[in-house]
């Protein structure tokens, strides 16, 4: 909206600042954060009244959770999404197709997560609706997004998978590329979902990953910086930095209420949506593999569940004391703040490793 205002103003100098992506990214961050800070207490009170007993706690989980987390409302992702969407609509360029594709996936995944949370709260069970049906819905949304992204991608990069470090390494996946992209988006959504199990554990790594991919999208979408770094130039992806800024701002606002002891949980409403957003940006910016590095913590969480289930089915034995892996360390005696802060440190290190691939060519 503000971008269009700057265009309508013509050469009116004071409004030209709204044309700069960096300025609008900062504006989106501040707006989203302020929105969540301002409306957060009201949203938490409303959800607490509506949900009554709050999010059901796993009986087979750490026993301390039954005492410290019972009665805490969930669906806090509504706060994040509301703040981010308001900021994006205000500060992003509404003519940018990547913005709308990312918003569609984010809100679509958020709606799926919301329904799952709704079933858990109303039934007071940690099980939502059918896992297969849920994955089918996610895959449909992600596949449609990837096909659209491929249409808008430069002709030389359509259906191409780029490899980090190697400047000219491209693998033509042909018709398989949309399927691969959908796998990345769905995998990202569910990996973040698996990570959301302790107060503040998921939102900070999400903000770190958003900051990293906002920077990558800005560089990839600028012909000069893309040429200098010898990365593939993807026109118009720079606008995704504004989207990432909005998510970071909303995430900071949410963290204020989600910090231990949490007043509200993100729920599937937020975790699925934010993971889907990260996956979509990675696909649009042609940095799908880098997402596996930057979001390595999310990958670790997901893999711990897959390994645990596969091992138990094949051998009857468990590899971890409990999955996802953050619960494993709790069972080993780590305090919740220790697990959370140490995982944050890992997320920062992985983000730095992901950024390093931009220069190593």
C-alpha positions in Angstrom: 0.0 0.0 0.0 2.8 2.5 1.0 4.8 1.3 -2.0 1.9 2.3 -4.4 1.6 5.6 -2.6 5.2 6.4 -3.3 4.6 5.6 -7.0 1.6 7.8 -7.2 3.6 10.6 -5.6 5.9 10.7 -8.7 9.0 12.8 -7.9 7.8 13.9 -4.4 11.1 13.2 -2.6 9.9 12.5 1.0 7.7 9.5 -0.2 10.4 8.0 -2.4 11.9 6.4 0.7 9.0 3.9 0.5 10.4 2.5 -2.7 13.5 1.1 -0.9 13.1 -2.5 0.2 15.4 -2.1 3.2 13.3 0.8 4.5 10.1 -1.1 4.0 11.5 -4.2 5.6 12.3 -2.2 8.7 8.9 -0.7 8.6 7.2 -4.1 8.3 9.3 -5.4 11.2 8.3 -2.5 13.5 4.6 -2.6 12.4 4.2 -6.3 13.0 5.9 -6.2 16.3 3.8 -3.3 17.5 0.6 -5.0 16.4 1.4 -8.2 18.4 2.5 -6.3 21.4 -0.6 -4.2 21.4 -3.2 -6.8 20.7 -1.4 -9.8 22.2 -2.9 -9.6 25.7 -6.5 -9.3 24.3 -5.9 -12.3 22.0 -4.5 -14.4 24.8 -7.5 -13.5 27.1 -9.9 -14.4 24.3 -8.3 -17.7 23.6 -8.1 -18.6 27.3 -11.8 -18.0 27.7 -12.7 -19.9 24.5 -10.4 -22.9 25.1 -11.0 -23.4 28.8 -8.5 -26.2 29.6 -6.1 -25.0 26.9 -3.8 -27.2 24.9 -3.9 -30.9 25.9 -0.5 -32.1 27.2 0.9 -35.5 26.3 0.6 -37.9 29.1 3.7 -39.8 27.9 5.8 -36.6 27.8 8.0 -35.1 30.4 6.1 -35.1 33.7 7.0 -31.6 34.5 5.0 -30.4 31.5 1.8 -31.8 33.2 2.3 -29.3 36.0 3.8 -26.2 34.3 2.0 -26.2 30.9 -1.5 -27.4 31.6 -4.1 -24.8 31.0 -2.0 -22.7 28.7 -4.0 -21.6 25.6 -2.8 -22.5 22.1 -3.4 -21.1 18.6 -0.9 -18.3 19.3 0.0 -18.5 15.6 -3.0 -16.3 15.1 -1.1 -13.5 16.7 1.9 -14.0 14.5 -0.1 -14.3 11.3 -2.3 -11.3 12.0 0.6 -9.1 12.8 2.6 -10.3 9.8 -0.2 -10.1 7.3 -1.1 -6.5 8.4 2.5 -5.4 8.0 2.9 -7.2 4.7 -0.2 -5.6 3.2 0.9 -2.2 4.4 4.6 -2.3 3.4 5.1 -4.9 0.6 4.6 -4.2 -3.1 1.2 -5.6 -3.9 2.2 -6.1 -7.5 4.8 -8.7 -6.6 3.6 -12.2 -7.4 6.1 -13.8 -5.0 4.5 -12.0 -2.1 1.1 -13.3 -2.9 2.3 -16.8 -3.5 4.1 -16.8 -0.1 1.0 -15.4 1.6 -1.2 -18.0 0.1 0.9 -20.9 1.3 1.4 -19.3 4.7 -2.3 -18.7 5.3 -3.3 -22.1 3.7 -0.9 -24.0 6.0 -2.1 -21.8 8.9 -5.7 -22.7 8.2 -4.8 -26.4 8.3 -3.0 -26.0 11.5 -5.8 -24.0 13.0 -8.3 -26.8 12.3 -5.9 -29.3 13.8 -5.6 -27.1 16.9 -9.3 -26.7 17.1 -9.9 -30.5 17.1 -7.2 -31.0 19.8 -8.7 -28.3 22.1 -12.3 -29.4 21.6 -11.6 -33.1 22.0 -8.9 -32.5 24.6 -6.6 -34.9 22.8 -3.1 -34.4 21.3 -4.3 -36.0 18.1 -5.9 -33.8 15.5 -7.4 -34.9 12.2 -6.1 -37.6 9.8 -2.4 -37.2 9.2 -2.7 -38.5 5.6 -5.5 -36.0 4.8 -3.6 -33.2 6.4 -0.5 -34.0 4.3 -2.6 -34.3 1.2 -4.0 -30.8 1.8 -0.5 -29.4 2.4 0.9 -31.1 -0.7 -1.9 -29.7 -2.9 -1.3 -26.1 -1.7 2.5 -26.5 -2.0 2.3 -28.1 -5.5 0.1 -25.3 -6.8 2.6 -22.7 -5.3 5.6 -24.4 -6.9 3.9 -24.6 -10.3 3.2 -20.9 -10.1 6.7 -20.1 -9.0 8.1 -22.0 -11.9 6.0 -20.0 -14.3 7.3 -16.7 -12.9 10.9 -17.9 -12.6 13.5 -16.8 -15.2 13.4 -19.2 -18.3 17.0 -20.3 -17.6 16.1 -21.3 -14.1 12.7 -22.9 -14.6 12.6 -26.4 -13.1 16.3 -26.1 -12.2 17.8 -27.1 -8.9 20.7 -24.9 -7.9 23.5 -26.2 -5.7 25.3 -24.1 -3.1 29.1 -23.5 -3.4 29.1 -24.4 -7.1 28.3 -21.3 -9.1 27.2 -22.9 -12.3 25.8 -26.2 -11.0 22.2 -26.6 -12.1 20.2 -29.8 -12.3 17.2 -29.8 -14.6 14.5 -31.8 -12.8 11.9 -31.1 -15.5 8.3 -31.9 -14.5 9.7 -33.4 -11.2 10.8 -30.0 -10.0 7.3 -28.9 -8.7 7.0 -32.2 -6.8 10.5 -31.6 -5.3 9.6 -28.0 -4.4 6.3 -29.2 -2.8 8.3 -31.7 -0.8 10.6 -28.9 0.5 7.6 -26.7 1.5 5.6 -29.5 3.2 8.8 -30.8 4.9 9.7 -27.4 6.2 6.1 -26.9 7.6 6.1 -30.2 9.4 9.7 -29.8 10.6 9.0 -26.5 12.3 5.8 -28.1 13.7 7.9 -30.9 15.3 10.2 -28.3 16.8 7.4 -26.4 18.6 7.4 -28.3 21.9 9.1 -26.0 24.5 8.6 -22.4 25.4 10.4 -20.2 22.9 12.0 -23.1 21.2 10.5 -22.8 17.7 9.9 -19.0 17.3 13.6 -17.9 17.7 15.0 -20.4 15.1 12.2 -19.3 12.8 13.2 -15.7 13.2 16.8 -16.6 12.6 16.0 -18.5 9.5 13.7 -15.7 8.3 16.4 -13.1 8.8 18.8 -15.3 6.8 16.4 -15.9 4.0 15.3 -12.3 3.9 18.9 -11.4 3.3 19.4 -14.1 0.7 16.2 -13.1 -1.1 17.3 -9.5 -1.2 20.7 -10.4 -2.6 19.3 -12.9 -5.2 16.7 -10.3 -6.3 19.3 -7.6 -7.0 21.2 -8.1 -10.3 24.3 -6.3 -9.0 24.7 -8.3 -5.8 23.7 -11.6 -7.5 26.4 -11.0 -10.2 29.0 -10.1 -7.6 28.3 -13.2 -5.4 27.9 -15.3 -8.6 24.5 -16.6 -7.5 21.5 -17.1 -9.7 19.6 -13.8 -10.2 15.9 -14.2 -9.7 14.1 -11.0 -10.4 11.5 -9.7 -7.9 12.5 -12.0 -5.0 14.0 -9.1 -3.1 10.5 -8.1 -2.1 10.4 -11.3 0.1 12.7 -9.5 2.5 9.8 -7.3 3.5 7.8 -10.5 4.2 10.6 -11.9 6.3 10.9 -8.6 8.2 7.2 -8.7 9.0 7.5 -12.3 10.3 10.5 -11.3 12.5 8.6 -8.4 14.0 5.6 -10.6 14.7 7.8 -13.3 16.1 9.5 -10.8 18.5 6.0 -9.7 19.7 5.0 -13.3 20.1 8.2 -14.2 22.0 7.3 -11.6 24.6 4.3 -13.7 25.6 5.8 -17.1 24.7 9.0 -16.7 26.8 9.1 -19.1 29.8 6.8 -19.6 31.4 4.7 -19.2 28.3 1.4 -17.4 28.4 0.4 -18.9 25.1 1.6 -21.6 22.7 2.2 -21.2 19.0 0.3 -24.3 18.1 0.1 -25.9 14.7 -1.6 -22.7 13.5 1.7 -20.9 13.7 4.3 -23.7 13.3 2.9 -25.1 10.0 2.3 -21.6 8.6 5.8 -20.4 9.4 7.5 -23.5 8.1 5.5 -23.3 4.9 6.6 -19.7 4.5 10.3 -20.5 4.9 10.0 -23.4 2.4 8.2 -21.2 -0.2 10.8 -18.4 0.1 13.6 -21.0 -0.3 12.0 -22.4 -3.5 11.3 -18.9 -4.9 14.9 -17.8 -4.3 16.4 -21.1 -5.7 18.0 -21.9 -2.4 16.2 -25.1 -1.4 19.3 -26.9 -0.3 20.5 -24.0 1.7 17.3 -24.2 3.6 18.3 -27.7 4.8 21.5 -26.0 6.3 19.9 -22.9 7.7 17.0 -24.9 9.0 19.2 -27.8 10.1 17.7 -27.7 13.6 14.2 -28.3 12.2 15.6 -31.1 10.0 17.2 -32.7 13.1 13.9 -32.6 15.0 12.0 -34.2 12.1 14.7 -36.9 11.6 14.7 -37.8 15.2 11.0 -38.6 15.0 11.4 -40.6 11.7 14.4 -42.6 13.2 12.5 -43.2 16.4 9.4 -44.5 14.7 11.3 -46.6 12.1 13.6 -48.1 14.8 10.7 -49.1 17.0 8.7 -50.7 14.1 11.7 -52.6 12.8 13.4 -53.6 16.0 11.1 -52.8 18.8 13.7 -50.6 20.3 13.9 -46.8 20.6 17.0 -44.8 19.6 16.1 -41.8 21.7 14.6 -41.7 25.2 11.8 -39.6 23.6 11.2 -37.9 20.3 11.3 -35.2 19.1 14.9 -34.8 20.2 14.4 -31.8 22.5 12.4 -34.1 24.8 15.3 -36.6 24.7 17.5 -34.1 26.3 14.9 -33.2 28.8 14.7 -36.9 29.8 18.5 -36.9 30.2 18.2 -34.2 32.8 18.6 -30.9 30.9 16.4 -28.1 32.2 14.0 -26.6 29.7 15.9 -23.3 29.4 19.1 -25.2 28.8 17.5 -27.1 25.9 16.0 -24.0 24.4 19.0 -21.7 24.6 21.4 -24.4 23.3 19.1 -25.1 20.4 19.1 -21.3 19.7 22.9 -21.4 19.6 22.8 -24.2 17.1 20.3 -22.3 14.9 22.6 -19.3 14.8 25.6 -21.4 13.9 23.7 -23.1 11.1 22.4 -19.8 9.8 26.0 -18.5 9.6 27.0 -21.7 7.7 24.1 -21.2 5.3 25.1 -17.6 4.6 28.7 -18.7 4.1 27.6 -20.6 1.0 26.8 -17.3 -0.7 30.5 -16.4 -0.8 32.0 -19.8 -1.2 31.9 -20.2 -5.0 
